[in-house]
């Protein structure tokens, strides 16, 4: 079993010391889905939700969340993020919106948590804006799909 990096020798939670690590270019991609009625996807696509531009608000919410990850997740380092791109794919037939966040930095630790946080909060923003139209929405399948940089190098999810 691999050793957990955020636990000290006595089993207490701790922030990992990255002082001695060299800064490198790092990137992470996370993805998730919001499942909903096909009619709700159509309303979003046609800008028919009374609260406004659902995708625009979700993009801003995800971007803001990525930048605040170090304040939200106790053992995450505050990072200087150099790039965030959040995309949305609407699928009316399947009744879903797929969210993908790509986050970049040059630093001593990765941006996986920032990408995952961006997707999570973007999905929550979609839910919040559309709940009056569809209370049965489900946020699903939030996962890291790729990362690069740092000592552990490249990772690609296999599924």
N, C-alpha and C positions, 0 to 999 in steps of 0.2 A: 504494500500500500504506500502511495506517495505521501510525503509529509505535507501537512497544511502550512502554508506560509504565513497566515494571519493569526497563528497561535504560538505563544512562547513555550518554553520547555516546561512550564508549570500548567499549561492548558488555558492560559488567559489570552483573550483577544488582544491583538496589537497591530499597529500599522507597521508594515514592512519598511525597513530602512533601505532606501535606494541610493544613498549618498555616493557609494562607490561605483555605481553603474554609469556607463558612458551613455550620453544621449544619442538616440538613433531615431530615424524616421519610423513612425509606427502608424498603423491603420487597422481599423476594425469595422466589420460589416455585421449588422444584426438585422433580423427580419421578424415580423409578426403579422398576425391577421386579425381583422375585426369581421366577425361573421354577423350577417344581418339579413333582413328580408330583401329580396331583389328590388322591391319598390323603394326601399330606403336608399339603396345604392343609386337608383335612378334619381331620387330627390337630390342627393348629394351632387351627382353629375350635372344636374340641371340647375344647381344653385337654388333649390326650392326649400331649403331648411330655413325656418324663420329666424334663427340666430345668426345666419349669414354664411360666409364662405368657409365651409367645414374643412376643406383640404388646406386652405391658406392658414387658418387658425391652428390646425394640427401641426403644420410645418413649423410655425413659430413656437408653439408649445414644446415640440420635440427639440428644437434648437436651444431654447432657453433651458430645458431640462438637462441636456448634455452638458451645458456650461456650468450647471449647478450640482453635478453629480458628486463632487467632493464634499459638498455640504449636506447632501441627502443620505449618502451611504457612509456610515461611520469610519470605516478603515480605508476608504479611497483617498488617494492623494489629490489635492487640487492641481489641475493641469492647465497648461496653456494650450488650448485647442487651436490648431492652425486651419482647420477646415471641417465643415459639417455639410453633408448633402442628404436630404431626406426626400425619398420619392414614394409615390402612392400609385398603385395600380388598381383600378376599379373593375370589378367583374360582376356585371348585373346578373348574368345567368347563374353563377355560383352563389350570389349573395355575399360577396366579400370585398374587402379592401385590403390589399397586401401593402404593408409599410416596410420600407427598407431604409436604414440609416447607415451612412458611411462617415466615420469620424477619423480625423488625422491629427497628429501632433509630431513634434520632434522633442523627445524627452527620455526620461529614465524609466518610465513605466507605461504600460499600454493603455489603450482607450476602449477596451472591450466593454467596461461598465458604462462608459459614456454612450456608446452605440446602443446598448441594451436599454438604458434609461431613456434615450431619445425615442426609441420605438414604443416603449411602454407608455410614456406620457403622451405621445402623439395619438396612440390608440385610446387613451383615456379622454383626450380632448374630443375625438370623434364621438365616443360614447356620450359625453356630456352634451354635445351640441345636438345629438340626434335622439336622445332618450325619450323625448315627447312623441316622436314618430314611431319608435321601435324599442320597447323595453326588454326585448328578448335578445338583444345583441350579446355576443360573446367575444371576449378578447382571448386570442388563442395563439399557440405555437411561437411564442417569443423565444428566439434562440440566436446565439452567435453563429454566423455562417462562415466567417473568414477573419483571419487576423494576420498581420505581418509585422516584422521588426522585432527587435529585442533579442535576448539570448535564446529564447525558445523558437524563434524564426517563424515560419509560415504554418498556418493551420487552415484547413478547409473542411467544413462539415461534410460528412458522407451520408446523404439521404435524399 
